[in-house]
């Protein structure tokens, strides 16, 4: 199902990835983002819980792709508070 999700996104389909903890969702999402970057595409990643975004953010930084991420963690954030994932 992880490979299918990657194929669906690369085919231009909007996709929701869900499942129990420890099933590889974050890695799949990171792989999708990396593949999209390679094709000069953009990805919007939303999550109900902030820790889910943090895990993906850390994976992107570890892969050397943090400079391509823009992390906005609240609807109340000001422009001056927005930063890239270069932590």
PyMOL Python script that loads the backbone (N, CA, C, O; Angstrom):
from pymol import cmd

cmd.read_pdbstr("""\
ATOM      1  N   UNK A   1       0.813  -1.196   0.000  1.00  0.00           N
ATOM      2  CA  UNK A   1       0.000   0.000   0.000  1.00  0.00           C
ATOM      3  C   UNK A   1       0.858   1.261   0.000  1.00  0.00           C
ATOM      4  O   UNK A   1       0.437   2.299  -0.510  1.00  0.00           O
ATOM      5  N   UNK A   2       2.073   1.174   0.577  1.00  0.00           N
ATOM      6  CA  UNK A   2       2.961   2.333   0.580  1.00  0.00           C
ATOM      7  C   UNK A   2       3.407   2.665  -0.842  1.00  0.00           C
ATOM      8  O   UNK A   2       3.408   3.830  -1.240  1.00  0.00           O
ATOM      9  N   UNK A   3       3.784   1.649  -1.600  1.00  0.00           N
ATOM     10  CA  UNK A   3       4.194   1.868  -2.988  1.00  0.00           C
ATOM     11  C   UNK A   3       3.030   2.426  -3.795  1.00  0.00           C
ATOM     12  O   UNK A   3       3.213   3.323  -4.619  1.00  0.00           O
ATOM     13  N   UNK A   4       1.836   1.897  -3.559  1.00  0.00           N
ATOM     14  CA  UNK A   4       0.645   2.382  -4.269  1.00  0.00           C
ATOM     15  C   UNK A   4       0.391   3.854  -3.972  1.00  0.00           C
ATOM     16  O   UNK A   4       0.006   4.610  -4.864  1.00  0.00           O
ATOM     17  N   UNK A   5       0.606   4.266  -2.722  1.00  0.00           N
ATOM     18  CA  UNK A   5       0.415   5.670  -2.357  1.00  0.00           C
ATOM     19  C   UNK A   5       1.392   6.553  -3.112  1.00  0.00           C
ATOM     20  O   UNK A   5       1.017   7.615  -3.610  1.00  0.00           O
ATOM     21  N   UNK A   6       2.641   6.122  -3.200  1.00  0.00           N
ATOM     22  CA  UNK A   6       3.650   6.897  -3.922  1.00  0.00           C
ATOM     23  C   UNK A   6       3.280   7.008  -5.398  1.00  0.00           C
ATOM     24  O   UNK A   6       3.373   8.089  -5.979  1.00  0.00           O
ATOM     25  N   UNK A   7       2.868   5.913  -6.002  1.00  0.00           N
ATOM     26  CA  UNK A   7       2.472   5.906  -7.415  1.00  0.00           C
ATOM     27  C   UNK A   7       1.273   6.828  -7.628  1.00  0.00           C
ATOM     28  O   UNK A   7       1.248   7.601  -8.585  1.00  0.00           O
ATOM     29  N   UNK A   8       0.284   6.749  -6.745  1.00  0.00           N
ATOM     30  CA  UNK A   8      -0.909   7.597  -6.879  1.00  0.00           C
ATOM     31  C   UNK A   8      -0.550   9.077  -6.842  1.00  0.00           C
ATOM     32  O   UNK A   8      -1.029   9.859  -7.664  1.00  0.00           O
ATOM     33  N   UNK A   9       0.292   9.458  -5.891  1.00  0.00           N
ATOM     34  CA  UNK A   9       0.684  10.871  -5.785  1.00  0.00           C
ATOM     35  C   UNK A   9       1.468  11.297  -7.019  1.00  0.00           C
ATOM     36  O   UNK A   9       1.239  12.384  -7.549  1.00  0.00           O
ATOM     37  N   UNK A  10       2.372  10.471  -7.475  1.00  0.00           N
ATOM     38  CA  UNK A  10       3.170  10.819  -8.651  1.00  0.00           C
ATOM     39  C   UNK A  10       2.310  10.870  -9.915  1.00  0.00           C
ATOM     40  O   UNK A  10       2.685  11.512 -10.897  1.00  0.00           O
ATOM     41  N   UNK A  11       1.164  10.199  -9.892  1.00  0.00           N
ATOM     42  CA  UNK A  11       0.212  10.268 -11.007  1.00  0.00           C
ATOM     43  C   UNK A  11      -0.731  11.465 -10.878  1.00  0.00           C
ATOM     44  O   UNK A  11      -1.639  11.635 -11.691  1.00  0.00           O
ATOM     45  N   UNK A  12      -0.512  12.292  -9.853  1.00  0.00           N
ATOM     46  CA  UNK A  12      -1.300  13.504  -9.700  1.00  0.00           C
ATOM     47  C   UNK A  12      -2.552  13.369  -8.863  1.00  0.00           C
ATOM     48  O   UNK A  12      -3.370  14.288  -8.829  1.00  0.00           O
ATOM     49  N   UNK A  13      -2.720  12.252  -8.193  1.00  0.00           N
ATOM     50  CA  UNK A  13      -3.909  12.049  -7.374  1.00  0.00           C
ATOM     51  C   UNK A  13      -3.689  12.619  -5.979  1.00  0.00           C
ATOM     52  O   UNK A  13      -2.609  12.478  -5.405  1.00  0.00           O
ATOM     53  N   UNK A  14      -4.716  13.259  -5.441  1.00  0.00           N
ATOM     54  CA  UNK A  14      -4.674  13.685  -4.048  1.00  0.00           C
ATOM     55  C   UNK A  14      -4.820  12.449  -3.178  1.00  0.00           C
ATOM     56  O   UNK A  14      -5.667  11.594  -3.440  1.00  0.00           O
ATOM     57  N   UNK A  15      -4.005  12.356  -2.156  1.00  0.00           N
ATOM     58  CA  UNK A  15      -3.970  11.135  -1.369  1.00  0.00           C
ATOM     59  C   UNK A  15      -3.950  11.443   0.118  1.00  0.00           C
ATOM     60  O   UNK A  15      -3.277  12.375   0.559  1.00  0.00           O
ATOM     61  N   UNK A  16      -4.680  10.667   0.878  1.00  0.00           N
ATOM     62  CA  UNK A  16      -4.628  10.726   2.340  1.00  0.00           C
ATOM     63  C   UNK A  16      -3.971   9.437   2.823  1.00  0.00           C
ATOM     64  O   UNK A  16      -4.385   8.341   2.443  1.00  0.00           O
ATOM     65  N   UNK A  17      -2.965   9.571   3.646  1.00  0.00           N
ATOM     66  CA  UNK A  17      -2.267   8.407   4.178  1.00  0.00           C
ATOM     67  C   UNK A  17      -2.595   8.313   5.658  1.00  0.00           C
ATOM     68  O   UNK A  17      -2.334   9.239   6.427  1.00  0.00           O
ATOM     69  N   UNK A  18      -3.162   7.197   6.040  1.00  0.00           N
ATOM     70  CA  UNK A  18      -3.551   7.012   7.435  1.00  0.00           C
ATOM     71  C   UNK A  18      -3.280   5.583   7.850  1.00  0.00           C
ATOM     72  O   UNK A  18      -3.154   4.687   7.015  1.00  0.00           O
ATOM     73  N   UNK A  19      -3.194   5.387   9.143  1.00  0.00           N
ATOM     74  CA  UNK A  19      -2.963   4.049   9.663  1.00  0.00           C
ATOM     75  C   UNK A  19      -2.423   4.110  11.072  1.00  0.00           C
ATOM     76  O   UNK A  19      -2.136   5.188  11.594  1.00  0.00           O
ATOM     77  N   UNK A  20      -2.286   2.951  11.685  1.00  0.00           N
ATOM     78  CA  UNK A  20      -1.808   2.908  13.066  1.00  0.00           C
ATOM     79  C   UNK A  20      -0.324   3.254  13.157  1.00  0.00           C
ATOM     80  O   UNK A  20       0.391   3.219  12.156  1.00  0.00           O
ATOM     81  N   UNK A  21       0.137   3.590  14.368  1.00  0.00           N
ATOM     82  CA  UNK A  21       1.554   3.914  14.563  1.00  0.00           C
ATOM     83  C   UNK A  21       2.471   2.757  14.133  1.00  0.00           C
ATOM     84  O   UNK A  21       2.132   1.582  14.273  1.00  0.00           O
ATOM     85  N   UNK A  22       3.624   3.130  13.615  1.00  0.00           N
ATOM     86  CA  UNK A  22       4.628   2.135  13.264  1.00  0.00           C
ATOM     87  C   UNK A  22       4.436   1.432  11.938  1.00  0.00           C
ATOM     88  O   UNK A  22       5.056   0.397  11.696  1.00  0.00           O
ATOM     89  N   UNK A  23       3.591   1.972  11.075  1.00  0.00           N
ATOM     90  CA  UNK A  23       3.326   1.307   9.794  1.00  0.00           C
ATOM     91  C   UNK A  23       4.075   1.940   8.628  1.00  0.00           C
ATOM     92  O   UNK A  23       3.889   1.534   7.480  1.00  0.00           O
ATOM     93  N   UNK A  24       4.925   2.935   8.910  1.00  0.00           N
ATOM     94  CA  UNK A  24       5.744   3.523   7.850  1.00  0.00           C
ATOM     95  C   UNK A  24       5.133   4.719   7.151  1.00  0.00           C
ATOM     96  O   UNK A  24       5.583   5.100   6.070  1.00  0.00           O
ATOM     97  N   UNK A  25       4.122   5.312   7.746  1.00  0.00           N
ATOM     98  CA  UNK A  25       3.477   6.467   7.113  1.00  0.00           C
ATOM     99  C   UNK A  25       4.452   7.617   6.904  1.00  0.00           C
ATOM    100  O   UNK A  25       4.507   8.194   5.818  1.00  0.00           O
ATOM    101  N   UNK A  26       5.216   7.951   7.925  1.00  0.00           N
ATOM    102  CA  UNK A  26       6.148   9.079   7.828  1.00  0.00           C
ATOM    103  C   UNK A  26       7.204   8.840   6.764  1.00  0.00           C
ATOM    104  O   UNK A  26       7.553   9.752   6.014  1.00  0.00           O
ATOM    105  N   UNK A  27       7.714   7.618   6.696  1.00  0.00           N
ATOM    106  CA  UNK A  27       8.713   7.305   5.679  1.00  0.00           C
ATOM    107  C   UNK A  27       8.103   7.379   4.283  1.00  0.00           C
ATOM    108  O   UNK A  27       8.735   7.882   3.354  1.00  0.00           O
ATOM    109  N   UNK A  28       6.889   6.884   4.134  1.00  0.00           N
ATOM    110  CA  UNK A  28       6.203   6.949   2.842  1.00  0.00           C
ATOM    111  C   UNK A  28       5.997   8.400   2.422  1.00  0.00           C
ATOM    112  O   UNK A  28       6.235   8.762   1.269  1.00  0.00           O
ATOM    113  N   UNK A  29       5.553   9.228   3.369  1.00  0.00           N
ATOM    114  CA  UNK A  29       5.330  10.642   3.072  1.00  0.00           C
ATOM    115  C   UNK A  29       6.638  11.323   2.704  1.00  0.00           C
ATOM    116  O   UNK A  29       6.679  12.121   1.767  1.00  0.00           O
ATOM    117  N   UNK A  30       7.697  11.020   3.423  1.00  0.00           N
ATOM    118  CA  UNK A  30       9.009  11.591   3.107  1.00  0.00           C
ATOM    119  C   UNK A  30       9.464  11.169   1.711  1.00  0.00           C
ATOM    120  O   UNK A  30      10.012  11.978   0.962  1.00  0.00           O
ATOM    121  N   UNK A  31       9.238   9.918   1.367  1.00  0.00           N
ATOM    122  CA  UNK A  31       9.598   9.436   0.028  1.00  0.00           C
ATOM    123  C   UNK A  31       8.778  10.146  -1.056  1.00  0.00           C
ATOM    124  O   UNK A  31       9.303  10.482  -2.117  1.00  0.00           O
ATOM    125  N   UNK A  32       7.503  10.368  -0.785  1.00  0.00           N
ATOM    126  CA  UNK A  32       6.649  11.085  -1.735  1.00  0.00           C
ATOM    127  C   UNK A  32       7.163  12.508  -1.941  1.00  0.00           C
ATOM    128  O   UNK A  32       7.256  12.988  -3.071  1.00  0.00           O
ATOM    129  N   UNK A  33       7.494  13.175  -0.836  1.00  0.00           N
ATOM    130  CA  UNK A  33       7.997  14.543  -0.938  1.00  0.00           C
ATOM    131  C   UNK A  33       9.295  14.576  -1.729  1.00  0.00           C
ATOM    132  O   UNK A  33       9.469  15.439  -2.589  1.00  0.00           O
ATOM    133  N   UNK A  34      10.206  13.653  -1.454  1.00  0.00           N
ATOM    134  CA  UNK A  34      11.470  13.588  -2.193  1.00  0.00           C
ATOM    135  C   UNK A  34      11.256  13.348  -3.677  1.00  0.00           C
ATOM    136  O   UNK A  34      11.912  13.970  -4.513  1.00  0.00           O
ATOM    137  N   UNK A  35      10.334  12.441  -4.007  1.00  0.00           N
ATOM    138  CA  UNK A  35      10.041  12.153  -5.418  1.00  0.00           C
ATOM    139  C   UNK A  35       9.424  13.372  -6.098  1.00  0.00           C
ATOM    140  O   UNK A  35       9.736  13.667  -7.252  1.00  0.00           O
ATOM    141  N   UNK A  36       8.551  14.076  -5.386  1.00  0.00           N
ATOM    142  CA  UNK A  36       7.928  15.277  -5.953  1.00  0.00           C
ATOM    143  C   UNK A  36       8.976  16.359  -6.189  1.00  0.00           C
ATOM    144  O   UNK A  36       8.949  17.036  -7.217  1.00  0.00           O
ATOM    145  N   UNK A  37       9.893  16.523  -5.249  1.00  0.00           N
ATOM    146  CA  UNK A  37      10.963  17.505  -5.433  1.00  0.00           C
ATOM    147  C   UNK A  37      11.808  17.184  -6.659  1.00  0.00           C
ATOM    148  O   UNK A  37      12.210  18.080  -7.401  1.00  0.00           O
ATOM    149  N   UNK A  38      12.070  15.902  -6.863  1.00  0.00           N
ATOM    150  CA  UNK A  38      12.854  15.485  -8.027  1.00  0.00           C
ATOM    151  C   UNK A  38      12.145  15.837  -9.330  1.00  0.00           C
ATOM    152  O   UNK A  38      12.794  16.068 -10.350  1.00  0.00           O
ATOM    153  N   UNK A  39      10.818  15.879  -9.296  1.00  0.00           N
ATOM    154  CA  UNK A  39      10.030  16.229 -10.484  1.00  0.00           C
ATOM    155  C   UNK A  39       9.644  17.710 -10.499  1.00  0.00           C
ATOM    156  O   UNK A  39       8.829  18.141 -11.314  1.00  0.00           O
ATOM    157  N   UNK A  40      10.249  18.490  -9.575  1.00  0.00           N
ATOM    158  CA  UNK A  40       9.969  19.927  -9.458  1.00  0.00           C
ATOM    159  C   UNK A  40       8.502  20.210  -9.185  1.00  0.00           C
ATOM    160  O   UNK A  40       7.941  21.189  -9.677  1.00  0.00           O
ATOM    161  N   UNK A  41       7.890  19.339  -8.395  1.00  0.00           N
ATOM    162  CA  UNK A  41       6.505  19.502  -7.975  1.00  0.00           C
ATOM    163  C   UNK A  41       6.480  19.997  -6.538  1.00  0.00           C
ATOM    164  O   UNK A  41       7.499  19.990  -5.848  1.00  0.00           O
ATOM    165  N   UNK A  42       5.324  20.418  -6.102  1.00  0.00           N
ATOM    166  CA  UNK A  42       5.159  20.837  -4.721  1.00  0.00           C
ATOM    167  C   UNK A  42       4.183  19.906  -4.013  1.00  0.00           C
ATOM    168  O   UNK A  42       3.339  19.264  -4.639  1.00  0.00           O
ATOM    169  N   UNK A  43       4.321  19.851  -2.706  1.00  0.00           N
ATOM    170  CA  UNK A  43       3.475  19.006  -1.866  1.00  0.00           C
ATOM    171  C   UNK A  43       2.964  19.854  -0.713  1.00  0.00           C
ATOM    172  O   UNK A  43       3.716  20.642  -0.138  1.00  0.00           O
ATOM    173  N   UNK A  44       1.709  19.700  -0.377  1.00  0.00           N
ATOM    174  CA  UNK A  44       1.160  20.298   0.827  1.00  0.00           C
ATOM    175  C   UNK A  44       0.875  19.162   1.791  1.00  0.00           C
ATOM    176  O   UNK A  44       0.051  18.292   1.511  1.00  0.00           O
ATOM    177  N   UNK A  45       1.551  19.170   2.916  1.00  0.00           N
ATOM    178  CA  UNK A  45       1.373  18.132   3.925  1.00  0.00           C
ATOM    179  C   UNK A  45       0.650  18.745   5.115  1.00  0.00           C
ATOM    180  O   UNK A  45       1.122  19.711   5.714  1.00  0.00           O
ATOM    181  N   UNK A  46      -0.485  18.180   5.443  1.00  0.00           N
ATOM    182  CA  UNK A  46      -1.262  18.615   6.606  1.00  0.00           C
ATOM    183  C   UNK A  46      -1.421  17.408   7.521  1.00  0.00           C
ATOM    184  O   UNK A  46      -1.535  16.271   7.063  1.00  0.00           O
ATOM    185  N   UNK A  47      -1.428  17.677   8.805  1.00  0.00           N
ATOM    186  CA  UNK A  47      -1.643  16.598   9.766  1.00  0.00           C
ATOM    187  C   UNK A  47      -2.473  17.116  10.918  1.00  0.00           C
ATOM    188  O   UNK A  47      -2.403  18.291  11.278  1.00  0.00           O
ATOM    189  N   UNK A  48      -3.247  16.238  11.479  1.00  0.00           N
ATOM    190  CA  UNK A  48      -4.084  16.613  12.617  1.00  0.00           C
ATOM    191  C   UNK A  48      -3.235  16.892  13.853  1.00  0.00           C
ATOM    192  O   UNK A  48      -3.569  17.746  14.674  1.00  0.00           O
ATOM    193  N   UNK A  49      -2.133  16.155  13.969  1.00  0.00           N
ATOM    194  CA  UNK A  49      -1.290  16.284  15.154  1.00  0.00           C
ATOM    195  C   UNK A  49       0.094  16.784  14.784  1.00  0.00           C
ATOM    196  O   UNK A  49       0.712  16.297  13.837  1.00  0.00           O
ATOM    197  N   UNK A  50       0.576  17.763  15.540  1.00  0.00           N
ATOM    198  CA  UNK A  50       1.883  18.376  15.276  1.00  0.00           C
ATOM    199  C   UNK A  50       3.034  17.359  15.294  1.00  0.00           C
ATOM    200  O   UNK A  50       3.934  17.472  14.462  1.00  0.00           O
ATOM    201  N   UNK A  51       3.050  16.376  16.201  1.00  0.00           N
ATOM    202  CA  UNK A  51       4.165  15.410  16.192  1.00  0.00           C
ATOM    203  C   UNK A  51       4.331  14.674  14.856  1.00  0.00           C
ATOM    204  O   UNK A  51       5.446  14.317  14.476  1.00  0.00           O
ATOM    205  N   UNK A  52       3.233  14.453  14.156  1.00  0.00           N
ATOM    206  CA  UNK A  52       3.319  13.795  12.854  1.00  0.00           C
ATOM    207  C   UNK A  52       4.107  14.658  11.874  1.00  0.00           C
ATOM    208  O   UNK A  52       4.920  14.145  11.105  1.00  0.00           O
ATOM    209  N   UNK A  53       3.868  15.960  11.902  1.00  0.00           N
ATOM    210  CA  UNK A  53       4.610  16.877  11.037  1.00  0.00           C
ATOM    211  C   UNK A  53       6.078  16.943  11.441  1.00  0.00           C
ATOM    212  O   UNK A  53       6.960  17.041  10.588  1.00  0.00           O
ATOM    213  N   UNK A  54       6.333  16.889  12.734  1.00  0.00           N
ATOM    214  CA  UNK A  54       7.702  16.951  13.234  1.00  0.00           C
ATOM    215  C   UNK A  54       8.523  15.756  12.762  1.00  0.00           C
ATOM    216  O   UNK A  54       9.689  15.910  12.397  1.00  0.00           O
ATOM    217  N   UNK A  55       7.927  14.571  12.765  1.00  0.00           N
ATOM    218  CA  UNK A  55       8.633  13.368  12.324  1.00  0.00           C
ATOM    219  C   UNK A  55       9.032  13.497  10.853  1.00  0.00           C
ATOM    220  O   UNK A  55      10.170  13.200  10.488  1.00  0.00           O
ATOM    221  N   UNK A  56       8.109  13.931  10.024  1.00  0.00           N
ATOM    222  CA  UNK A  56       8.406  14.097   8.599  1.00  0.00           C
ATOM    223  C   UNK A  56       9.452  15.191   8.408  1.00  0.00           C
ATOM    224  O   UNK A  56      10.361  15.047   7.591  1.00  0.00           O
ATOM    225  N   UNK A  57       9.327  16.271   9.152  1.00  0.00           N
ATOM    226  CA  UNK A  57      10.292  17.361   9.068  1.00  0.00           C
ATOM    227  C   UNK A  57      11.700  16.870   9.388  1.00  0.00           C
ATOM    228  O   UNK A  57      12.651  17.196   8.677  1.00  0.00           O
ATOM    229  N   UNK A  58      11.834  16.097  10.445  1.00  0.00           N
ATOM    230  CA  UNK A  58      13.147  15.558  10.829  1.00  0.00           C
ATOM    231  C   UNK A  58      13.704  14.629   9.751  1.00  0.00           C
ATOM    232  O   UNK A  58      14.904  14.638   9.480  1.00  0.00           O
ATOM    233  N   UNK A  59      12.839  13.837   9.144  1.00  0.00           N
ATOM    234  CA  UNK A  59      13.290  12.943   8.068  1.00  0.00           C
ATOM    235  C   UNK A  59      13.767  13.745   6.859  1.00  0.00           C
ATOM    236  O   UNK A  59      14.744  13.373   6.209  1.00  0.00           O
ATOM    237  N   UNK A  60      13.083  14.837   6.561  1.00  0.00           N
ATOM    238  CA  UNK A  60      13.481  15.664   5.426  1.00  0.00           C
ATOM    239  C   UNK A  60      14.838  16.328   5.703  1.00  0.00           C
ATOM    240  O   UNK A  60      15.692  16.386   4.819  1.00  0.00           O
ATOM    241  N   UNK A  61      15.030  16.824   6.923  1.00  0.00           N
ATOM    242  CA  UNK A  61      16.307  17.436   7.298  1.00  0.00           C
ATOM    243  C   UNK A  61      17.414  16.388   7.224  1.00  0.00           C
ATOM    244  O   UNK A  61      18.491  16.663   6.695  1.00  0.00           O
ATOM    245  N   UNK A  62      17.161  15.194   7.747  1.00  0.00           N
ATOM    246  CA  UNK A  62      18.160  14.122   7.734  1.00  0.00           C
ATOM    247  C   UNK A  62      18.545  13.720   6.315  1.00  0.00           C
ATOM    248  O   UNK A  62      19.674  13.299   6.065  1.00  0.00           O
ATOM    249  N   UNK A  63      17.604  13.853   5.394  1.00  0.00           N
ATOM    250  CA  UNK A  63      17.868  13.501   3.991  1.00  0.00           C
ATOM    251  C   UNK A  63      18.490  14.662   3.216  1.00  0.00           C
ATOM    252  O   UNK A  63      18.745  14.545   2.017  1.00  0.00           O
ATOM    253  N   UNK A  64      18.734  15.779   3.896  1.00  0.00           N
ATOM    254  CA  UNK A  64      19.315  16.942   3.233  1.00  0.00           C
ATOM    255  C   UNK A  64      18.312  17.764   2.441  1.00  0.00           C
ATOM    256  O   UNK A  64      18.699  18.556   1.582  1.00  0.00           O
ATOM    257  N   UNK A  65      17.032  17.583   2.720  1.00  0.00           N
ATOM    258  CA  UNK A  65      15.987  18.268   1.970  1.00  0.00           C
ATOM    259  C   UNK A  65      15.252  19.318   2.800  1.00  0.00           C
ATOM    260  O   UNK A  65      14.223  19.839   2.370  1.00  0.00           O
ATOM    261  N   UNK A  66      15.763  19.624   3.965  1.00  0.00           N
ATOM    262  CA  UNK A  66      15.111  20.579   4.842  1.00  0.00           C
ATOM    263  C   UNK A  66      14.953  21.963   4.239  1.00  0.00           C
ATOM    264  O   UNK A  66      13.983  22.662   4.536  1.00  0.00           O
ATOM    265  N   UNK A  67      15.888  22.364   3.402  1.00  0.00           N
ATOM    266  CA  UNK A  67      15.827  23.697   2.790  1.00  0.00           C
ATOM    267  C   UNK A  67      14.641  23.844   1.839  1.00  0.00           C
ATOM    268  O   UNK A  67      14.278  24.960   1.468  1.00  0.00           O
ATOM    269  N   UNK A  68      14.042  22.735   1.447  1.00  0.00           N
ATOM    270  CA  UNK A  68      12.912  22.777   0.526  1.00  0.00           C
ATOM    271  C   UNK A  68      11.570  22.759   1.251  1.00  0.00           C
ATOM    272  O   UNK A  68      10.518  22.755   0.612  1.00  0.00           O
ATOM    273  N   UNK A  69      11.607  22.747   2.578  1.00  0.00           N
ATOM    274  CA  UNK A  69      10.387  22.653   3.373  1.00  0.00           C
ATOM    275  C   UNK A  69      10.068  23.981   4.034  1.00  0.00           C
ATOM    276  O   UNK A  69      10.956  24.671   4.534  1.00  0.00           O
ATOM    277  N   UNK A  70       8.827  24.318   4.030  1.00  0.00           N
ATOM    278  CA  UNK A  70       8.343  25.503   4.731  1.00  0.00           C
ATOM    279  C   UNK A  70       7.343  25.010   5.761  1.00  0.00           C
ATOM    280  O   UNK A  70       6.293  24.472   5.410  1.00  0.00           O
ATOM    281  N   UNK A  71       7.670  25.193   7.026  1.00  0.00           N
ATOM    282  CA  UNK A  71       6.863  24.635   8.104  1.00  0.00           C
ATOM    283  C   UNK A  71       6.040  25.740   8.753  1.00  0.00           C
ATOM    284  O   UNK A  71       6.583  26.696   9.307  1.00  0.00           O
ATOM    285  N   UNK A  72       4.728  25.593   8.676  1.00  0.00           N
ATOM    286  CA  UNK A  72       3.803  26.515   9.327  1.00  0.00           C
ATOM    287  C   UNK A  72       2.974  25.672  10.288  1.00  0.00           C
ATOM    288  O   UNK A  72       2.232  24.786   9.863  1.00  0.00           O
ATOM    289  N   UNK A  73       3.101  25.946  11.573  1.00  0.00           N
ATOM    290  CA  UNK A  73       2.485  25.071  12.565  1.00  0.00           C
ATOM    291  C   UNK A  73       1.217  25.620  13.194  1.00  0.00           C
ATOM    292  O   UNK A  73       0.664  25.008  14.108  1.00  0.00           O
ATOM    293  N   UNK A  74       0.749  26.762  12.718  1.00  0.00           N
ATOM    294  CA  UNK A  74      -0.456  27.342  13.294  1.00  0.00           C
ATOM    295  C   UNK A  74      -1.107  28.292  12.298  1.00  0.00           C
ATOM    296  O   UNK A  74      -0.424  28.906  11.479  1.00  0.00           O
ATOM    297  N   UNK A  75      -2.402  28.410  12.369  1.00  0.00           N
ATOM    298  CA  UNK A  75      -3.097  29.378  11.514  1.00  0.00           C
ATOM    299  C   UNK A  75      -2.910  30.795  12.046  1.00  0.00           C
ATOM    300  O   UNK A  75      -3.191  31.766  11.344  1.00  0.00           O
ATOM    301  N   UNK A  76      -2.441  30.913  13.274  1.00  0.00           N
ATOM    302  CA  UNK A  76      -2.249  32.223  13.886  1.00  0.00           C
ATOM    303  C   UNK A  76      -0.815  32.727  13.738  1.00  0.00           C
ATOM    304  O   UNK A  76      -0.467  33.767  14.297  1.00  0.00           O
ATOM    305  N   UNK A  77       0.009  32.012  13.004  1.00  0.00           N
ATOM    306  CA  UNK A  77       1.416  32.396  12.874  1.00  0.00           C
ATOM    307  C   UNK A  77       1.562  33.656  12.017  1.00  0.00           C
ATOM    308  O   UNK A  77       0.837  33.840  11.039  1.00  0.00           O
ATOM    309  N   UNK A  78       2.496  34.508  12.393  1.00  0.00           N
ATOM    310  CA  UNK A  78       2.793  35.701  11.607  1.00  0.00           C
ATOM    311  C   UNK A  78       3.882  35.385  10.587  1.00  0.00           C
ATOM    312  O   UNK A  78       4.657  34.447  10.775  1.00  0.00           O
ATOM    313  N   UNK A  79       3.944  36.152   9.523  1.00  0.00           N
ATOM    314  CA  UNK A  79       4.944  35.929   8.479  1.00  0.00           C
ATOM    315  C   UNK A  79       6.353  35.881   9.047  1.00  0.00           C
ATOM    316  O   UNK A  79       7.171  35.077   8.600  1.00  0.00           O
ATOM    317  N   UNK A  80       6.645  36.721  10.018  1.00  0.00           N
ATOM    318  CA  UNK A  80       7.987  36.778  10.593  1.00  0.00           C
ATOM    319  C   UNK A  80       8.335  35.520  11.394  1.00  0.00           C
ATOM    320  O   UNK A  80       9.507  35.272  11.678  1.00  0.00           O
ATOM    321  N   UNK A  81       7.330  34.730  11.756  1.00  0.00           N
ATOM    322  CA  UNK A  81       7.557  33.519  12.538  1.00  0.00           C
ATOM    323  C   UNK A  81       7.709  32.269  11.678  1.00  0.00           C
ATOM    324  O   UNK A  81       8.042  31.203  12.196  1.00  0.00           O
ATOM    325  N   UNK A  82       7.474  32.382  10.393  1.00  0.00           N
ATOM    326  CA  UNK A  82       7.568  31.231   9.501  1.00  0.00           C
ATOM    327  C   UNK A  82       9.040  30.958   9.232  1.00  0.00           C
ATOM    328  O   UNK A  82       9.814  31.868   8.935  1.00  0.00           O
ATOM    329  N   UNK A  83       9.415  29.666   9.344  1.00  0.00           N
ATOM    330  CA  UNK A  83      10.807  29.311   9.087  1.00  0.00           C
ATOM    331  C   UNK A  83      10.901  28.022   8.288  1.00  0.00           C
ATOM    332  O   UNK A  83       9.944  27.253   8.193  1.00  0.00           O
ATOM    333  N   UNK A  84      12.058  27.812   7.728  1.00  0.00           N
ATOM    334  CA  UNK A  84      12.302  26.575   6.989  1.00  0.00           C
ATOM    335  C   UNK A  84      12.701  25.474   7.964  1.00  0.00           C
ATOM    336  O   UNK A  84      12.980  25.737   9.134  1.00  0.00           O
ATOM    337  N   UNK A  85      12.726  24.268   7.481  1.00  0.00           N
ATOM    338  CA  UNK A  85      13.030  23.110   8.316  1.00  0.00           C
ATOM    339  C   UNK A  85      14.530  22.881   8.415  1.00  0.00           C
ATOM    340  O   UNK A  85      14.965  21.734   8.323  1.00  0.00           O
ATOM    341  N   UNK A  86      15.308  23.874   8.591  1.00  0.00           N
ATOM    342  CA  UNK A  86      16.774  23.723   8.656  1.00  0.00           C
ATOM    343  C   UNK A  86      17.270  23.591  10.080  1.00  0.00           C
ATOM    344  O   UNK A  86      18.402  23.972  10.377  1.00  0.00           O
ATOM    345  N   UNK A  87      16.466  23.072  10.944  1.00  0.00           N
ATOM    346  CA  UNK A  87      16.816  22.988  12.357  1.00  0.00           C
ATOM    347  C   UNK A  87      17.961  22.059  12.618  1.00  0.00           C
ATOM    348  O   UNK A  87      18.368  21.888  13.767  1.00  0.00           O
TER     349      UNK A  87
END
""", "prot")
cmd.dss("prot")
cmd.show_as("cartoon", "prot")
cmd.util.cbc("prot")
cmd.orient("prot")
